Amino acid sequence: MCVPQPLKVALVILILAMPAGSAVTAMPAGNLVITEPSVNETVFAEMRDFYVYGLFPAPLDHPGNIRVVLKDGDGTIIRTVASCVNETGVTPESSVNMSLVPEKWGGLLAPDVVTEPGGFENGSNKLLVTHTYYLVLVQGGVTRGMGSYTDVSGGRLEPIARDLTAGTYTLVVEGLDGDLAGEQVEREIVFGKTHASLGVFRPESNKQSVIGWADEKMPPLRVYIDWFPGYFRSGEGGYEIPDRWQANNAIEVVNGLEGTAADTAAGARNDCVIYNIGNTSATLQVELAAILMHGLEDSDRTTFTHYDIGEPSIAWVDRTTSAAESLTGKLVAYPADTRVVYTRAEITDGPVRENYFSAVGNDSKKTVDTTPERVTIVQGENLTLYGVTRPIATKLTGAGSAWRYVPDDQIVMYVYENATLGAFTFTGCLEREFEDGYVGYANYEFGHAFTETAVMPPGTWLLSVSAYNSTGALVEKTNRTIELEVTAASPGLPTVIAVAAPASTPAPRETPGFGVVLVLVGLTVAVVVRRG
């Protein structure tokens, strides 16, 4: 229990300054554990903040004070953070200024805004104790401008002069009194270069794919499952401090901070699953934005992956046999020679929607063809070609908070052409519906629906495909050819074989779901000028 002012600050600084292990006799841990950093997430980008989180095995009546210290490779204590609990052994609400937290719900408190003792500016008081867990903010340098980059490890509270740069450190958590008295746990952590597996965590199947891709590599890639500092949830409560968690997320992807020893933007390595990347997702606005900001979208150290069938799994009813069918997708790397990959074709007699896929139910009757670049249909059937692209070089626009950006450009228009069949133009990106009712745009994915095949003459037709950005400029490495065989709906009609024809002027039909605004008339004119 902490004592009232004016002795409070002096006493706590004295406790903080004591060498680790001197306040109490260390005993094996029982209730005191380090849940995070978890054993799989002990490597951090240089200068990153991190949370130390411990979930007690069972709720404690009187947890008591906790101290956390961080030692460098020589054993020198360079960070010290300690709690100041009340008579019940937990951090009182009066010691936490939640008005400084922009987004919160459910009544949880944040260690980032602990103010007692020593005020908000005291970086060594950022430790929260509850009856069920403790949570600690340890600062590394990236958010030094947020106002509490101070520490008491040197014997008095002063600005931190040493960022957490490349090296191996030891994290020590001690129980000072109460139910945790005498307990101590340690964990070794490393700051340096990271190689991450990135992707959205919705749906759960994609989250598991992101993790699975990482686990298959040797050594395994980093996946961000532990809480970023400034973002935490427990039960029905939670909070977000975007300026903190986004900064830490961004430098894990590409570290452009000055003062790093080994972790640089040029050396950044990332793998990213292109699937269900929504317009406002952190995957797009923080992680991909960091890659694009530093021009690493075509780097050989950036690997984009996609599902070979376009989905983690799909299920349907075969329209010929009425048998239930299913396929499981596998993550594969994008080929180096193209930005446009076709993943599957779906053929049905029923109505279809352009740029749309529903994961709801598995009773739709259709034919699924996993060789979509050579596909056969009967006149009158509806054909949808699903596929993916990948990011292109672009400028970025701020999204309203630190370290968050909207890419200004991507591939937004596709044109299929054949001298006999004519031109088919598609704009925008895929819209995907899930069973929980969520519907969202999936950037860098498409579903091009051909619904007027009844007027296509029988034959084998080669459709040339080209893709364009938001200004109407042809994007390199997007020229593909689709071999479409159309068979007669009734016998007796002649068949022909034709070749792909040069592209003609596209005519956009809809705006994309991406954060790109198309001026349709201007786009059409731009393409006409570029193509003569």
Buried (B, 14 or more C-beta within 10 A) or exposed (E): EBEEEEEBBEBBBEBBBBEBEEBBEBEEBEBBBBBBBEEBBBBBBBBBBBBBBBEBEEEBEBBBBBBBBBBBEEEEBBBBBBBBBBEBBBBBEEBBBBEBBEEBEEEBBBBBBBBBBBBBEBBBBBBBBBBBBBBBBBBBBBBBEBEBBBBBBEEEBEEBEEBBBBBBBBBBBBBBBBBBBBBBBBBEBEBBBBBBBBBBBBBEBBBEBBBEBBEEEEEBBBBBEBBBBBBBEBEEEBBBBBBBBBBBBBBBBBBBBEEBEEBBBEEBBBBBBBBBBBBEBBBBBBBBBBBBBBEBBBBEEBBBBBBBBBBBEBBBBEBEEEEEBEBEBEBEEBEEEBBBBBBBBBBBEEEBEBBBBEBEEEEBEBBBBEEBBEBBBBBBBBBBBBBBBBBBEBEBEEBEBBBBBBBBBBBBBBBBBBBEBEBBBBBBBBBBBBEEEEEBBBBBBBBBBBBEBEEBBBBBBBBBBBBBBBBBBBBEBBBBBBBBBBBBEEEEEEEEEBEBBEBBEBBBEBBBBBBBEBBBEEBBEBBEEEBE
